Amino acid sequence: MTPFVDRQPTFNELERLRLILSTYQDGSGMLVPKSKRGRQWMEQNNAITLPGWRDFERSVAAALGGIGTESKFIYDVVLGDQHTDEERIGISCKMRSELRKVTKQGRASIEVANASGEFWDTIKRQTRLNEDNYMSAPALIGAVLLTVVEGWHKAATSSVYGRISQEKSFYLNLLWDSQSGEYLLLQFPIHLPDAAALKWSVAGRRLIGCDDKGVLLEWYGHSGGQLKYYPHISQALWMSNTFRLEPLPANPSHLLTDKAAAYFPGKWPSM
């Protein structure tokens, strides 16, 4: 049975993910927080770096026995056997340092895409609106954006990774706080909300779609084309408890060289 789909992940699966994420503290991680409080807990963990978005994708693939796509494919991890006719499961891994949104607003934080070119091309083709006048029809623009994303998911059902179930695939959202060192993992459906159910408007240079509790979607069409999604945690299919990375052994500066020596025992030169 597939974790997150047919059942909740087990303690051992989550612990594997936590410990794999923790290895990226050894200097191989993508992130180096600069805040004073962040440095304090990193020092307690003997950490040099922290895992970033690519590290998260690779950790999920390794912990769950999936395939890391390592590309611009809509899904970052694919679960299931490519050599059978059974449908695979796609996981879109999204990591952001916005754990405080959960505490303050009860919302997660997912950057769905930053495909500025494709978004604008579709808007111009389907509506004849452009960067100068799109604010005159915010609801129409919002509907086009969500149609583009839905199209990506539909197209991915048949891929080099086999048949991928659109209904069973999902977002896996890792939120963290650089000051406290706390992490939280949430699972959301891959389908975005119905555009017609939202109230759309333009605020400054961003398009926003609101539900009855506040901003649910926002699009920065003039600065990178990021489409951001803030689902309420009550919509989560599953949510972990908050957790922290496992402290590394002392002298973590030697862990990268130890890894190289372990991989290439016959070639690693002594000092």
N, C-alpha and C positions, 0 to 999 in steps of 0.2 A: 504494500500500500504506500502511496506517494505522500511524503510529509507535506503539510500545508494544503493538500488537496483532498485526500481521502481521510486524513486524520491530522490532529495537531502534532507539531514536532515533539519528539521526545526530549527528555532532559539531556541525554547523551548527545543527541544531534545539536542541540543548542550549545552545549558545553564545548563540543568540537569547534563550532563556529566561533565562540568567544575566545578559545585558546589560539585558533589560527589567526584571528584578528590581532591577538596580543603579540604574536611573533613580529608584527610590523613595527613594534617599538624599538627594534634592534638596529635602526638606521636604514632599513629598507623601505619604510613607510613613506607615503607621499607628503605628509603634513608635518609642519613644525609650528605649533601655536606659539604666539609671541606674548600673550598676556602673562602677568606676574603670577596670578593664581594658577594658570595652566602649567607654568613651569614648575610650580611647587609640587603638584601631584605627579607630574612626569618624573621629577627627581625621586619621589618616593617609589615610583615604579621602575627606577633605573632606566627610564625610557629616553631614547634619542629622538625618535620620530613617532608619528602616529599613523594608523591606517587611513588611506584616502579612498575615493570612490572606486578606483580600479582595484585596490586591495580588497575592498568589500566584495566586489564581483568575484574575484578569484577565491576568496574565502568561502563564499556561498557555494561555488562550484565544487570546491574541495570537500567541504563539510557534508554536502548532500550527495556526492558522487555524480554530479552533473557535468555538463560540457560548458566551459566558458567560451562564449563566442568571440570575445576579444576583437570586436568590430563595431560598425555602426548599425548592425542589425537591431531591430526594435527590442529584442530580448537579449539580456546579458548572459543568462544561464538557461540551458535547456536540460530538462530532466527526462529520463526515459531512454530506452534502447533504440538506437538508430537502425538496428538490423532487423527490426520486426515491423509489422504493419500497424502496431498500436500507436495511438496518438501520443505525442510528447507534450510536456508542459513548459511554457515559457515563463521565465521570471525576469521582470524588469527591475533591476536593483537601483535604488535611489538613496543616496546618502547626503545629508545636509546637517550643518551645525546649528540646528534650530530646535533643540529639545525644549527650549523655554516656551515655544509656541504651544506645546502640549500643556504646560503648567499654567500659562497665562490665558490662553484662548481655547484650549481643548482641541487644537487642530494639529494635524501632522503637516509635513512640508515636502512636496514632491516637485522637482523640476521635470516636467513631462518631456520637453524638447526645446531645442534652440535652433530650429530650422527656419531661420528668417527668410531665406530665399524661396523655399517651397511654400511657406505660408503666404508671402506676398504674391507670388506667381498665381496661386490658386485664387486668392482674393480678387486680383485684377481680371483673371479669366472668367470667374463666375459672377462677379458683381459689377465690374467696371469701375469700382472704387480704387483709390490709391492712397499713398502715404499722406497726401494733402487733405483728403476729404473723407477718410474712413470714419471719422468721429461722427459723421452725420447719420450713420446706421450701425450703432454698436451691437445691437442684437443680431443683425445679419452677419456681421464680422465674426461674432462669437460662435455662431452656428457653423460658419465655414471652417474655423479653426478646429472645432471638435470633429467635424466631418473628415478633415485631413488626417487627424490622429486615428480615428476609427478605421480609415482606409489602410493605414499602415498595419494595424492589427489584423485586418481581414487578409491583406496580402501575405502576411507571415504564416497563415495557416498552411500554406504549401511552400516549403523552403528546403534548402540543402540539408537541414537538420531533420527532415521528415515532416509529417503532418503534425501541426501544433494546434492544440485545442484553444480556441479563443475564449471559450466559456470557463475553462479551468485555469488559464494563465492568470498571473497576478503581479501587482507591484509589491516589492519587499522594501520597506522604507526604514533605513537605519538613521535615527536621529541621535545627536550627541551634543554635549555641552563642554566647550573647551575649558571653562573655569572649574567645573566640578569633576570632570572626568566621567560623567555618567552617560550611559548609552541606553537606547530603547529601540526595539525592533517591532514594526507593525506590518501587517499584511492587508492590502486593499484590493478590491476587484480591478481588473484591467480596464473595464468600461468606465468612461468618464460620464458625468451627469448629463441629463437631457438639457440641451441649450435652451429649449423653450421654457423650462421650469425656472430659469434664472433671470434676474434683473440685471441687464447690461448697461454700462455707462462708460464714459471716458473721464479719467481723473488725471490731469496733467498729460503725460505722454504714455500712459498705460491704459489698456482696456481692462475693465474689471467685470466679472460676473458674480453676483451676490445671491446667496440663499437667504433664508429668513434669519440667519444668525450673523451674517457678515460676508466678507470676501471669501469666495470659494475658488475662483480662478482669476488669474491676471496674466496679461500678455504685454510684453515690452517690445512692441513692434519696431520702435525706432532705436533700440539699443541691444542688438543681439538676437532679438526674436524669441526670447525665453517665454515659454508658456508654463506657468507655475500653478500648482493645484494644492489646495489646503483642505483636505477632507477632515471632517470632524472625527475624533477618535471613536465615537459611537458607531461609525460606519465601518470600522475595522473588522475584517473577518477573524483576525487573531492579533493579540498583542502580548509581548513578553513583559516580565518585570524589568525594572531598570537594573543595569548591571555595569560592572567596571572591568577594565582589562586586567589580566593577571600580571602582577609585577614580574619583571625579568630577574634572572639571577644577577648577582653582583658582577661588575666588570662587563657590562653589555657591549662595550666598544670592541670586544674580541669575538662577538657572536658571528659577525659576517665572515671573518677569517676562519672561524671554526666550521662554518657551513661550507666554505670553499674547500677546506681541507678534508671534510667528510665526503664531499662529492668526488674529489679527485685525489684519493689517498696516495696514489703512486706518482703523482706529478707535483704535489704541493711542496714547494721548496722550504726547507727549514731556515730560520734566521741565524 
